[in-house]
Every structure is written in C-alpha cells, then in structure tokens.
Amino acid sequence: MPEWVYNGFSIFVVVYSTLVISSYIAFAILAFFEHRKHYTYHDDDYTIGELKKSPYTPGVSIVAPAYNEEKTVITNVKSLLSLDYPDFEVVIVNDGSKDKTLELLIENFDLVKVPYAYVEKIKTKPFKGLYKTKSDNPSFKRLTVVDKVNGGTKADASNAGVNVVSNKFFICTDVDCVLDKNALYRMIWPTMASTRRVIAVSATMRMSNGCIVEEGKMVETHPPHDMIPLFQDLEYTRSFLIGKTALSRINAMQNVSGGFGMFDREVVIKAGGYDGDSFAEDMDMVARMIRYMCDSGEEYRVVQIPETCCWTEGPPNFRVLNRQRMRWGRGLFQFFTVHRDMVWNRNYRQYGMLTLPYILIFELTAPVIEFMGYIMVISLLVQWAINWNTIWVAFLGLYIFAQLLTALIISYDVWVGTSFKKRTDYLWFVLASLLEPFYYHPINVFFSLRGYVKQILGTQMVWGNMTRKGVQSAPKQTAPGLAGSTDAASAAASVASVKSAVAETEKKADA
Amino acid sequence: MEYYVLSRYAYWKYYLLILYYRLAEYPPVVRVWAVFSTISMILLIAIVIGNMVRSVRTAADSYAIAHNREKYWEKIKEVALSVRVWEPLEISALLELPKNFKMHERSHRRYVPMLIDMYRQYGPQMNKINWQRVLQVLKMPIYFEEQVRSRNTRKRIVAFKNVADMDANLKEAVASRYLFTKDRKLQNNARLHAARFGTSYPFKVLLEDPNLVFTDELVVKFHNVLMYRQENGMSMPNFIHWCNRTPLNEELRIFAINEIRLFNRREDCAEMLSMLINSRDERFSCALIKALGAMEYVPAEKEFIRRYLSASYAERQELAEALGAINSGNPEVLHFLEEDFMQTTDYVTRMMLLRVIHDYGKLGLKAYNRLKKESPREFSIYFEHIECDLIDSRKYA
C-alpha cells in the first residue's frame, strides 16, 4: 500500500477518535446536569404520594408480546400484575406460540375467550381472540390476553397489543422483563411535568442475569457473573446513564428501547405503529413518531429517566450475542436506508440535524473504520513498519479514557441511587471495563459487520428465540414458588401442587 | 541547591512544556491528541471525583439520618400523636435538647427525611398543634426560611417542597417574593406553597399571570392542595370565578370546571350551562359537558341534544356519556342516540352510544334489543361486546 494511504488513514483516525471522545465528554457533562436536576428535584415517595391521591393520574397499559415463553410467562405476568399504580392494564399478546404459553395463561389466570370488538387500527396478522379472566381476583382483572396468528416479528405482536390498549399511554416491554414496582409512576411523571407533549419515555434497563428475583419481583441486584451479560450490562449502563440521558437533555433521543419504553398511543397509531419488516423496530418507531410530530408542526419531547425500571436477561453466549448484534447491525443499516431523508434535514430539528448525523458517523460507520484499522495494523505489522511509540500513546490514551468512562458511570449509578446491593459488585464492572477493549469490543465489531454484509446482500433473516437461562430466585422461595424455575414441567407441577394445597386448605376450612 | 516554588499556573505551563518536548518527535496530530486527551481526562476525573465526594456525603447523611431516626422517632411520634397539647419546653426536655439549641444547616438537613416520613405515615392522625411545636422546637421554620432566602435556587425549591411535605409553617411573605420569579420551577413551588398555606386569596396569582403554563403536573398538585384545604377546613376558591376571570388560559379554565365536578359544586351548574351555550372551544365544551353530566344537571339535556349533531366525535362521546349519566328517561334522547348509532362511522362513538343506550334504564334496554334485531350482521360483535360482563366497555378506545 502506498504511504499516503497510511498517513491519510492515520490522520483520519486521529480526527475521528478526537471527535468521538469530544462527543463523549459533551455527553458526560450534559448527563451530569441532567442527573443533578433529577437528583435534586425528584423524590419517588413524593411523586407516588401525589399521583396516588389524584383523580387526574392517567392510566397506563403494558403491552408484552409472548412467543414460546412457557418457561417464564406465568411468573412474569404475575410480576407485571403486582406493579403499584392506581390505573393500569396488562396486555399479553400471544404471537401464535407453538408451546403451551396460551394454555398456561388460561389455566393460571382463569381466562375465557370474550367477544371483543377488535378494530385493526394498525395492520397486523389475523386476530384470533381476546381472553379476560372470570376470576374475582382484582389483580387478574387487569389482565388481557390477545391471541393472534404468528407474525414472525415482535413488531407485529406489539401492534396487535396497541390495537386493544385503552389508555393514552402504553409501555412496550418483553414478557421476560422484570419491572421495578414503582416503574409506572416514574414513567408517567415526565409526561405530566413537561410543557411539551411527551411522545415517548425511556428508562434505564439492566441485566437481570446476576440478580435475585422472587415471584417476579426484584429482590437483590447484582451484576452478572458471566462475561457476556456482564459486558452487556456495562454497555447498557454506559448508554443509558451517559448517552441517552445527555441526548434527552437536549431533546435529541435517538431511541426508546424495545425492551422497555412508554409511548403515546395516539401518536404511535398515527405514525403507523411498529414496522414488522424492520430489524430495529424500536428505533424506526421513534423516528416515525418524530417525523409525524415534526411534519404536523407540533412540539414534542422524548425523555430518558435515569432510574433503573427494568431488568432483562442478556445473551448468555456468543451464538445469541451474534444473532442480536447482527440484527442490530442490519437494523441500523436498514434504518438509514429508510429514513435517509431525515439526516441533515432541518425540518426534523435536533433529531435530523444532530442525532441522526451522529449515529451515522459514529455508530454506523464505526465498525467499518475499526475493521479498516485492524487491517492497517496487520498490514503494517507484516511490513514491520509500525511506529510502536505512536501506537502505544494512542492506545494507552484511549484505554485510560475508557476506564474513566466506567468510573464515571459507576459514580452516576451510585448518585442516581440504583446501585447494586453491595458496593463491591462494581468491581465486576471494573473487570469488564478492563477486558472489554480486547475481548468483547472486537467481537462486536465483527458481528455488526456481518449484519451489514447480510443486509447489503439481502440475506433473509429469521428472528431466533432468545435462549432463557432464567434468573436466580431467592433460596426460601425456590421450593413452592415459580420464580427461577426454568423448566416448564416443574413450573406446571409447582402450580398444581400450590393449587392442590390451596384446595386442601379450603376443604379443611369448609369442614 | 535552590528550590523554586511554582505557582499553580506555572505547574500547568510546566506540564504542557514537558508534553510539548516529549512529544516533539511525534507527528502534529499525535501532539494535538495528547493535549486534548489530557484536558478531557482532567474533566472526566473532576466529574468522577465530584460524584464520589457526593456519594460519600450522601452515605454520611444516610448514617446521620438513621441515627436521628433511632434517637428521636419514637419520642416525636409520641408527642405528635398525643391528644394532650405539649408545651415547647416539655418537648425540648423529652428530646433532650440543650437550652439554647442551635443546629448547623447540615444537621437540620439530616432531620428533614425523618420528619417527612413521619408526616407521610401519621399525618392524618397527628395532633396538629403538637406537630407544629415539634417543628418549632427543632427550629425547622427558621431553617426553611433561611433556605428559601438563600441564593441557591435549588435550595429554595427543595425547601418549598419539604415545607409542603411535612406541613411546616413558613411565613406567607417569604414565599410571595417568588410568585412571579423567572425560574418556572421555583415559581410553581412558591405558588403551590401560597395555595396550600395562604390565608387571603392564594389563587390570585394563577389568575393574574398571562404567561401561566398549566401542566398536568400542576393540575395534580393543585388538586391535591385543594383537597388539603378542604380537609383542613380552609377557605376554598370560587372556581366559576376562575373561568370568568381567565380568558387567557384555557388549561386553567378546564381545570376549574373539572374541580367543580370533583368537588360537586352543583350551585355552579346554571352558570356552566350558559358557558356551554356560548362555548366554541372543543376541549372546554367537553369539560363542561362532562361536569354537567356527572352532576346530573337535567336542564342541560336540551342543550346537549341541540349541540349533538353539529359536534365533533370527541364532543359527541362526551355528550352521549353525559346524557347517559343524567338518564332522565327522555325518549327523544334515545331516539337520536339510536339514529346516530346507525349513521356514525366512528367505531368508538358507536360503541359508546350502544353502551349508553344499553344502560339507559328499561326504555334503553328495549331500544337496545330493537337495535340488535334491526342492525346489520356485522354489528353483532358490538352487541356481544357490550353484553359481556367480563369486558369493561367503558374503557374502549
């Protein structure tokens, strides 16, 4: 390779990385102000107290698609039903599961099919029926189960849920997610406090892999002790506590996670709902909502709240991580193909002028540039023309910067008050941060590039199942309950045993 | 050998010179990068250290708060819940406070969470005089006054919030200076404080501010303040007066109408009806219709019927709901509801009409059954939906 290529590339890399670092510093400072504001003014108890006694508190619906989730569905639905909020409903969409998801739901919550006047506000695969409980249990009355033909994507199932929700705001989550008891209060408050219309709210999500969950409720939070979920936990925390919080401060949020986010139902329907063909349906949805608001000249806000409201199970192995990252990579590529007209478009305000160019330059192209960097280094190594002094300075600088970012997110996490049970748990984050540049990051670059290549070649991709290992349950709960039971048969057996025990007690009481 | 003590700026210069000469052999981009990364790392380190210091302080505060709770909780609870009125000296003796008790700002701050928790837990059962005396003995009103007078806006806001949270006593005049301040958060907190504790006409500020932004958060908070005033037997505002006085702010007018409904002020119905006749704004009309319907004001029925066919879908839904709530047994009402059921193209309105007809007494049930027979087959799902007891058909959107 001619020398000017190396020189040109090295100058480009220095400029590029300086810009990346500058953006991170800007984000860190913006996030600092946002955290300070939140820390000073937000008080969970106060908010809950005000909302609990007010007749003006808006209702919230929770939409959770379920596809072949028989292992965890009952525990998780119970967890959703036990949330604390004056007016909420839980809509579970059975997306044509091939296992016993629907049967277990019917059996455990006394469901019956009801004649519901279903209106397809957003087009989905055919609706098969709607189930409501006949039980007198007041919490079960909040549950609605929608049964539909499998659409192959989470987007299609979510759209079916949106079609039946009755509240102004709905939360879209996954059935395997564990929500914080006060999540709904935290999510609804920004919509009420803003002077502009809040179209979506995002909250911090963390990995549930190392946590202890009892009856679907979070008891103790710990970092995952498996490397891949640990890396992902670090990545999520960094993204939510620095990136998204900073972007939220200037109303330039790029995405509301598909795992847990609240949306304005009316805007979602007007924007056409989730796109079933998209691999990044959450990001695409937010883009279309913003497009709708900007095109109709309305003021809007997309908000990120720093508190952890949701825990989800991270990919347990490289196979699942590969699938996830490839999908994200494809999704990002596809997103810019579909919404290219929004980039550098002043009509779309901060989103068009700042967020999308930033993602395009620093997220979409980053894996390509990094990959080229690896090739350059290897090529220079082969020629033995490498300047070790320069490499050493650059690498050390970047490495220390990455470690400082980790220190920053740990300090933000402690500040926000959603820290782990033990402070020593943060050592896992430090370990992950030390290893990430050598182990996790290069692999992710490779997976993302695979996603790009597949998208360019137009290879068909199937949404694989997320392999669930199940989260840890508290020791005392393991015997009679369902939490943490990863085996469907044992879950069913424990349900049966609990039921028989209850029946026996009732018989004794009657006698 | 002489040693020179460098000034703090000289240290920086010295470091940058070292950086310059050390990196002189590198290309310019590397030198720029090195300087940049130094600055960025210093920035990051500053934030991290700041956060760590804050965390340590918070931990110390938590420890002190727990200590205070252990020491005073039971004693304060005993005084606050006692029927007998305690003298300040008695309280002071019980709490084992010195004669000239004085606290540092930080120590005061460490009492606040405990007192808020206690008020939240036992507020309704408390002997109000004793509670105020406890706060007085702990010098809370003076502390809050200092906080509100401080230069730090965040301190002022937090102080207002804490005063409301523990029902402390803060002079009205202290809050009044912030009623029209530029900082909206401070302004709102001062206004809420004035509304909660004000003795003259505390809601005047809302009516006099042309730039008022009445968010849903304020709706919730002001309603709770009004509830507090009602529970404590304090004077309540004239909501209908708000509507007449504030043509500038639509949100506040809607809030006033909703409050009339929630506080069931039937005496305002006649005036609300005349407002409805003159109203052109859809949201305001909907609020009026909802309020008149909820209070079952029969004379409004005629106006409802007059408005119905020229109304938007949102207003029609409110009208149908209100007519159903009044349920006067008027066959004319049923007649046009039936007609609209067959004609409307909006499915939510159709469902609502059907539900109102179904719930409209015996006459309604008869009309419902007739409609069931006469309606096209594709409408059968609506009838089944309404008849199903397991579905809450009021929540259909």
Interface residues (C-beta under 8 A of the other chain):
Chain A: S10 I11 V14 V15 S17 T18 I21 S22 I25 A28 I29 F32 T40 Y41 D43 D45 Y46 G49 E50 L51 K53 S54 P55 Y56 T57 P58 G59 E89 V112 V114 P115 Y116 A117 V119 K132 T133 K134 V165 S166 N167 W189 T191 M192 A193 S194 T195 R265 N389 T390 V393 A394 G397 I400 F401 L404 L405 A407 L408 S411 Y412 V414 W415
Chain B: L23 Y26 P27 V29 V30 V32 W33 A34 F36 S37 S40 M41 L43 L44 I45 I47 V48 N51 M52 R54 S55 T58 I116 R120 R154 I157 V158 K161 D165 K185 V213 T215 D216 E217 V219 V220 K221 H223 N224 M227 N258 L262 Y347 M351 I381 Y382 E384 H385 C388 L390 I391 K395 Y396 A397
